[in-house]
Amino acid sequence: MSVGSVNATNPTLTSRARFSLLTCSPGADLYSLFGHSAIRLQDNIGGRWFDVVFNYGTFRFDEYFYMKFARGKLDYVLETSRYDDFILEYEYDRRGVWEQEILLTPIEKQKLFELLQENAREENCTYRYDFFYDNCSTRIRDMIMRCVANESTMNMGFRFVPLHDLLQVNRIDFPYEFPQGRTYRQSIQTYLDYQPWSDLGIDLALGLPCDDVAGPFGLMFLPDSLMREFEYATVDGQLLCAAPRQILMPTLNTLPSGFGLSPFNICVALLVLQLVVIGWRKKIGPNGLDKFMVLIAGLIGVLIVFLWFFTDHTTTLWNWNVLWANPLHLLMLLFANRFTAFARYYALAMTGLISLTIVLYPLLPQSFHPATFPLMLLLIIAFVQYYRKATFTKSKVSML
């Protein structure tokens, strides 16, 4: 049963209506690794008992889903569901669920209800998902800020409301202080430690904006952080949420340790192997591992350029990983044997650029994944081998 089914009657909440923030612990899959937030409403509306959840974390799967996701054009949807149906998924996955009652006045509860009902309409329910700035947690924060405002915010709409506009009407004080200087990239690292290969992929894809310091309101995109902020938040000196928070379901799932065949360990092993092969091998020129590393770095470069220039993602811009992962590597693989002059100068340039990147890394504004450093050393070895082969070929031709 959905609250949306009584929308047409323009219902009024009773004095016993209860809103609460639900926070769900991380799951083992990447899409659930950061947890989840939702709003729960319990009330006897029009003589019928409602226990429903407003969920901003749903999307509609279609044949273009993966294309829209890759291009940053994926819309998420606000949907309502029975609480029993919502909690069943977390019970099955053995994930924890916490509840914090939101202490609103009757007028504020009615405003929140009307905002959510209007937002759930077909013409208003979709929004362009943005992991750091507009997701299932930030949307809840925004709705609570809107319902306690001294003026109506219905004219702001629901597709996208800039945080700056909400701050103009905000009455909630969020006194909880996170560690100073914490960036967006650092804030998600704790979760990504459980999935080291996903950690590598995300670090390679995300650009300079992720190294911005998350200031006030900045970390509420994480459900755990939103729960903590709400725990200490006040309105006119009164707590926003009842204390302590209630445990609806304990956390029983166990996330993987993240150790073992991690990207860093694999890359270090490849580096050691390459150094052994170089010491044993007498032939001048790149071996199979050299070519493989240049190929991988070139393909990563293609992905970086695609995410930077051909998508709507805001967090993949200005990616400094392009200093070592360059799409032009693929051209060298194709034409190194035919155009030795190009291969010689390109290999020399990339050897210098990647070496400089390692030396000057402490001065770079973007953080790199630890596995990129053995990767860069492997690339330096590969380009040195390409340079030696091109130089040897030139010398051999000159002698003829």
N, C-alpha and C positions, 0 to 999 in steps of 0.2 A: 504494500500500500504506500502510495507516495503522497506527500503533501501537495504536490502539483495537482492532484485530483480534486482539491477543494479550492483551487486558485480562483475559479470563476465566482465563488460566493463571497470573496473578499473577507475572509474570516478574521476574527479578533481572538488573540490569545487570552487564556484565562490567567488569573493571578498566580497560578501554580506552574506556569510554563517554565521550563528549565533548558537553557542552552549550555553546552559544554564543548570544550576543545578536546578532540581525540588525537592522541599522538601514538603512532605505531612504530615499533622498533624496526631496524633494518632487516631485510631478507637476504637470502643467498644469491639471488639473481641481480644482475646489474641494474635493472629498472627499479628494483626495490631496495637497493643497497643503502640509500640515504634515508630510508624511513618514509613516513607519510603522515599527513595531517588532514583532519576533516572536522566539520561542525555537526554536533548532535542536537536534536530538538526533541523534547518529550513534553506532551501536553494533551489534554482532553479537549479537542477542538470540535465544536458542534455536536457534542455528545459521542464523538468517536475518539478512541485513544490512538495517538500517533507517537511513534518512536522511530524517528527517521534520521538519516544522515545526509548532509549536503557535502558532496564529494567533488572537488575541483580537479581530481587526478585521473579522470577518465578520458579516453580518446576513442574515436570511431575508426575501426580498421577497414580499409578498402584496398583496391588493387594498386593505388598510388601511395600507400602508406610509407613505404621505405624511401621512395623518391622524395616525398614531402619532408620526411624526417631528415634526410641527408641535406636537403636544401634549406632547412630551418623554417619551413612553411607549415609545420604541423600544428593544427589547432586542437587544443584540449577543450573539454566540455564540463560544465557544471551539471551533475546529475544527482537526483535524489533516490534513495533506496531505503528499504526497511533496515533498521539497525541489526536485526537478527541475520539478514543476508550479508550485511557488511562485515560483521564480526566473524562470520563463518570462515571466510578466506584466511583470516589471521589465526584462527584456531587451527585450521588445517596445516598452515605453515609453521605453527608453534611460535609465532611472533608475539611479543608483548604489546599490550595496549594500555595506555594511561588516559585518565579522564580528569579534566579540570573544569569545574563548574564556573561559568562566566557570570559574575555578580552584576547584572544589569538591572536598572529600574524597569517597572512595567512599560513605561513609554519607550525606553531604549530597546527592550525586547520586541515590542511591536514594530519599531523601526527596522530592527535587524531582520525580523521575519518578512516584512514587506520588501526589503532590499533583496533578500535571498529568493523570494517568490518571483520578483520581477527579473532577477538575474537568471532564474531557471527557465524563463520563457524561451521558446524555440529561437526567436530572433535575437536573444541576448546571451544565450548560454555558452557560446564559443568564445575562446580567446586564444591569441597567439602565444604559445608556451615559450618561456625563456627561463632556463634552469636557474640562473642567478637572480633575476629581477622580477619574474612574473610566473609563479608556479603555485602549486596547491597550498603552500604555506603562506606565501606573501599575500595571496588573495584573501585568506582568512584574516590576516592582520589588517588588511585594507578594509574589509567589511566591518570589523569591530571598531576601527577608527571612525568609519562613516556613521555607524549607528549611535555613537555617543557624541557626535558633533552637535553643536548648538543650532545648526541650520541644516536644512534638507540637502542631501547630496545626490538626489535622484537625477538631477540634471547632468551629473558627471558621466552618466552612462555606465556601461559594463565591459565594453570591448577592451579598452586600455585607459587607465587613469594614472597619470604621472604622480609619483610619490610626492613631488614638490607641491602639487595641488592639494593632496591630502594633508600635508603638514600644515597648510594654512588654516585648516579647520580642526586639527587634531587636539584632543584634550587629554590624551593618555601620556603619562610619564613612564618611560622605560628606564629605570635606574640601574639595571644589571649591567655590569661592565665586563666585557670580554677582554682577553689579553690585548694590549696595545700593539698596533702595527700588524695585526693578523690579516693576511691577504685571502682572497677568495680561493686561490689554489691551495694554500695551507689549510684552509677550513675544511676542505673535502678530503684531504690526505688521510685522515684517520679512518675514513670509511674505505678508501681505495686500497689501504694496506691489506685488506682481505682478498683483493683481486689484483695481484701484481701485474698481470698482463693487460687488464682493463686500465690500470693505472698508467702503464706505458702509453697505451693508445690515446687516452684522454690527455695526457701531458703533451704528446706530440701534436694533437689536434688543437688544443687551446692556446691562444696567443697572449699577447701582452696585457689585454684587459683583465685577465685572470690574476695578474700580479698586482692589481690595484689593491690598496688597503681598504678593507670593508669597514666603513665608518658606522655611525649610528644608523640603525635599521638595516644595515647591510647583511648581517648574518641570519636574518629571519627567514631566508630561503630554505634553511635546514630545519626540518621538523623538531629535532632535539633542541635547537637554539630557540625556536619560537616558543616551545614549552617552557624553557627556562626564563625567557623574557616575560612571558605572561605570568609566571609564578611571582615575579617581583613588581609587575606593572601596577600603577595606581591611577585612579581618576579622582581628582580633587582630594588627594590624600588618602583615599580608600582603596584597598586592594581590588584589583580587577577580577581576580579569581580566588575561589575558596581554597583554603589550605588545610591539610596537605592534599596533593593530588591523589586520586584513587587508582589502584591497580585493577583494571578490569580483567586482564589476562597477564600472567607472568611470562617472561621471556624464557622459552624452553629450547629454542633452536640454537645451534652452535655454528658460528661462521667459521670458514676454513682459516687456518693460521696464516696463509700467504707465503710460507717459506717453501723451500724445495727448488723446483726448476723455475726460478724467477728470471725475468729478463736480464737483470744485472748478472746473475750467476752464469747464464747461458752466454752472454756477450763476453764476459771475462774468460770463460772456457775457450771460446772461439779465438780470442786474442792470444791466449797462451798457445793454442794449437797452431795459429798462424806463425807465431815467432819460432816454434819448433820446426815447422815446415820450411821457413826461410833459412834457418840454420842448416838444414839438411839438403835443401834443393839448390842446385847449381845453375839451373836455367834462368836466363834473364827474361823478365816479363811477368805479367799477372797470372796467378793460378786460378783455379776454379772458385776458391773462396773469395779472392779479390773481386772477381767479376760478379759474384753473388752479392757481395756487400755493396758494390756500386749500384747494382740493380735495385736492391732493397731501398737504398737511400734515394735513388731517383724516383721510385714509386711513392715513397713517403713525401717527397717534394711535390709530386703531382697532387696528392691528397691535400697538402698544406695550401697550395695555390688554389685548388678548387674551393676549399672551405673559406679561404680569405676573400677571393674575388667573385665567386659565382654562387654564393649562398646568402641568406639573410641572417645567418648567425652573427651575433654581435661580439661573441667571445673568441672567435677564431681569427680576428684581425691582427695584423702586425705580429706575425708569428716568427720569432727570431730563430727557430729551428731551421729555417730556410738557409741559414748560413752554411750548414753542412748537408742538409737534405734538399738537393736542388734538382728540379726536373731535367736540367741540361745534362745531368749524369747519363741519362738514357741515350742522348745523342752521341756521347763519347763511346758508349758501349757499341753503338751501331757503326760508327765511322772511324774508330781508332786505327784499324788496320789499313783503311783506305786513305785517310788524311792524317798522316803522322805528325805534320806540323801543328794541326789543330789539337791532336792528342797531347803533344808535348807541352804546348803552352797552357792548355786547359788543366792538365795534371799538375803543372807547376803552380798555377794560380790557385787551384783548390787545395794543394798541400799547404801553401802559405796561408790561405784564408782559414782553413780548419785549425791549423796550428795556432793562429792568432786568436781564434775563437776560444780555444782552450785556455790560453795564457790570460786573456782579458775577461774570461767568464765572470770573475767577481765584480766586474764593473758593468756587466750587462743588466738591463732592467728586467729581464725575464728569467725565471728559473727553468732549468732543464732537468729532465728525469735522469737519475744516476746512471741508468743503462746507456745513455747517449755518449758518455765519455769513453768507455771501451769501444763503442761503435765508431766514434770519431777517430780513435787511434787506429782501428782497423781500416778506415777509409784513407787515412794518411799513408799507411803501408801500401794500400792498393794503388793510390795515385803515384806514389814513388815508383812502384813497379811499372806502371804505365809510362811514366816519364823515362825510366831507364830503357824500356823497350823502344820507345820512340826515338830516343837519342842514339841508341845502338843501331837502329834501322837507318837513321840519317847518316851516321858515320859509315855504315856499310855501303850505302848508295854513293856517298862521296868518293870512296875508294875505288868504286867502279868507274 
